[in-house]
């Protein structure tokens, strides 16, 4: 996998983020792009069917060691290390991201509790929000918590959208504590209409949880009105809109992949900007953030 492969870039692999990134200041745009390429590179190692799990684990272990030593032979990792040094990103943050990807590789994924789910979402997406905050020079704990919660919200949206694909890979991220079904055999689930309806209903509950994290994240986005508020609010609103479309379809994600089309991106971008500058309705759930803080303490996460 090569760094100059255009298929690794935001434009080709994350159209929603690419759309929002147009509004990023030039001085951080390249670093954000390289952060995404690094994350995409790691993610592909976790999902590449052409690699055995042993090979994937080996490559991830090599990357972890390179991050610790701050030297790499892989262009995607080398560019990220430069960002890590430049923006003083603690190496424990990308290593936690790698741990999340390793979790996906350890055989069958069957999440048990909502706490386990939130931890996983932090590892694979909240860490990205954390690193994004460092790149745009945010050091305040409250603001970083907002970035982390936005990452968690987006990952919950991802999980809801990609349930069918994940099942085929023997991965169930809906926690057992939130399931209305007992079956865990992927073939039986995928061939049983009744179970799929139950899962669709469970997704509506999962997306309500995602909404709580989106709202908490917005309380931080409001403070970033000038330089970074617009791109972040657009990314948050467009990603949240995917979840809203899933809810509108009553959780039916089985026939086609849910996405936001170009017209919707334009429409809801204006809505995001309006909300950023004119809305006074800020909903914040302290209990939700407290769970995140507790999880971060258990992982010994440092904010500086």
N, C-alpha and C positions, 0 to 999 in steps of 0.2 A: 504494500500500500504506500503510494508516494504522496508526498506533501503537495506536489504541483498538480496532482490529479484534480481537475476542476470539480469532480463529483464530490469532493470533500468540503467544498466551500458553502457558505451560507446561501448563495444564490441558487445552488442546485440541490441542497439537502435540507434547507430550512426556509422555505419561501415566506412564511409568516414573519420570522425573525429578520429575514433579509429586507422585507417591506418596511419594517419598523426601523431597521438600522440606517436607512436613508437619512434619518433625522439625527443621527449621532454626530457629535463634533469630530472633525477630521483627525484631531490629535489622538483620539482613543479608538477610532474606528478600526484601524489595522490590528491593534492589540486585541480588541473584542473578536475580530475575525479569526485571529490565530488561537485565541482561547477556544472558540467554537471548533476549529479544526482539530485541536488537541482532544477535546471531549468526544468529537465524532470518531476520531481515530481509535480511542479507547473503546467506545461503544461498539464499533465494528469488530473489534477483537472479541468482544463478548457474544456477538451475534453471527459471526462469519461461519457458515456451514461448511466452508472449505477447509477450516482449521479444526483439528481435534481439540478437545478440552485441555488435553495435556499441553499441546502447542500454545493455546491461548493463555493458559496459566503461566507458562514459561515466559512468554513475551511480556505479560503484565508484571511478572516478578522482575524482569530485566528493567522495565520502565520505572518501577518503584525504586530500584537501586540507583538508576540514573538520576532520578529526581532528588534522592538523598545526597548524591555526590555532586549534583548540579552540573552534570556533563552528560551529553547524549550523542549517539551516532544517528538517531532517527530525526529527520528534519522537523516533523510535527512536534516532537518532544523537545528538541533543542530550542525551537522558537518559543515554546511555552516556558521553558526554563528561563529564557531571557526576560519574559514577561514577569515571571515569578520573582526574579531578582530585582527588576526595575520597580515593581509595585509592592515589594516587600510582602509577598504572599507566603505565609507559613507553609512549609512543605507538607505538614500534616493534612492540609485541606485537600490537595490533589490525591494524596495517598488514601484518604477516606473515600474519595470518588472511585478509585481503583478497587477498594474493598467492596463497594456496592456492585461493581461489575463482576467481581469474583463470586459474589453471592449468587448471581444468575448462572454461573458456570458450575456450581456445586451440585449437579444433579437436578432433581425435581424441585421446583419452587412452589411452596405451599405456605403462604403467609398465615400465621396463626392469630395475631392480635393487631389492633389499630396502632399500638405503640411500635410494633415491629415494622408495620407499613410506613409509618412516619419516619422512622430511622432510615429505612431503605430510600425513601423519597429524598431525605436530606442528603444521603450519600451520593446518589446519582444526579440530583438536580439542585438541591439546596446549596451544595458546595459550589456549584456554578454561579448561583446568585451571590454567594459570599465573595467569590473571586471577581465577579463583575463589579461589585461594590469597591473592592480594592483598586481595580483598574481606573474607576472614575473618582478615585481619591476620597472615598468615604471611610472614616474610621470610627464614627459614632456607633456604639453598640445597637442603639435603637434602629438606625438606618440599615445596618447589616442584618439585623433580625428581619427587617422588612424584605430585604433581598432574598434571604433564606426562605421565608414563607412564600414569596412569589414563586421560587423554584419548586417548593413542595406542591403548591397549587397546580403548577403546570404539569408536574409529573403525575399527579392524580388525574388530570385531564388526559394525559398520554395513556395511562393505564386503562381508563374508561374507554377510550377510543380503540385501543389495540387489544382488547380482551380476546377476540377470536384468534389473532395472530399469535398471541402469547400462549393460548391453550394448545395450539399446534406444536409449540416448543416445550410443552409440559410445564407451563408457568401459570400459577394462579395467584394474583396479587390481592384480590379481594380477601380481606382477613376472614378467617373462619368465624370470628365473633360477629361479623356483619353479613354472613351468608344466609340465604333462605333455602339453600340446597345442601345436601350431604355428599352427593356423588363427587369424587375427585379423579375419576378416570377420564382422560381427555377425549377418548373415542366415544365413550358413552354420553358425555356432555354434548359434544359437537353433533351427535346424531339424534339427540332427544329435544324435541321442540319445547316440551314443558319445562325442562331445566333451563333452556336458553331464555325463556320468558322470565323465569325466576331471576336469572343473572341480570337481565335487562332492568328488572325492578331494583335489584341491589345496586346497580350503577347509579340510579337516581339518588340513593342514599350517599354513595361515595362522592357524587358531584356536589351534594349539599355541603359535605366536609370541605371539598375543594373551594367552594364559595367563601367559606369562613376564612380560609387562608388568603384568598384573593382580597377580601375586604381588609384584613389586617395589613396586607402588603400595601394597599392603597393609602393607608394612613401615613406611610413613609413616602410614597410617590408624590403626594401633595406638596411635600417640602421641597421637592426637586423641580419646581416649575420652570426654572430658567434653562439651564443647559441640558439636563438629562430627563426631565419630566415627560417631555413629549414622546421620545422613542420608547421609554419604559412603559408609559401609560398605554401607548398603542399596542405594544407587544402583549401586555397584560390583558387588555380588552379583547384583542383578536383571539388569543388563546382561550380566554374564558368563553368566547363566543362558540368555540368548538363544543364545549361542555353544554352550553345552552341549546345547541342544535341537537345534541344527543338527548337532552331532556325533552325537547319538542317532539322527537321521534320515539318518545317513551322508552328510551334505552335500547332501541333496536339498532345495534351496530353490526348485525350479522350479514347484511346484504352488500353493503358498500362502505368504503372508508369515508368517515365524516371529515369534511374540511371546509374552510372558509374561502369562497371564491373572490375574485378580484373586486367585483362590485361591492361585496360585503366588506372587504378590507377597507375600501375607500370610505364607505358609509360609517363603519364603526370606528374608524380612525378619527373622523370628525367628532363622533360621540365621545371618544376618549379624551380628546383635547378640550371639548366643552366641559366634561366632567372635571378635568384637571383644574380648569380656571374658574368655573362658575358654580359647581356643585358644592353644597355645604353639608351634604349628608355623609358623614364619615362614620362608618360602623366599625367598632373595634372590639374583638372578643379576647379579653385578657386571659381567660381560662385556656383558650387555644394556644396563645403565645407561651403561656406558662409550661405547657406540655413540651413545647419545642425547647424552651430553656432547660428544662429538666433533662431532656434527651441529650442536649449539647454538653451539659455538665457530666453526664455519664460517659460521653465520648472524650471528655477532657479538652473540649474545643476552646481555643484562646482567640479573643477578638482583636488582639493587636499583633 
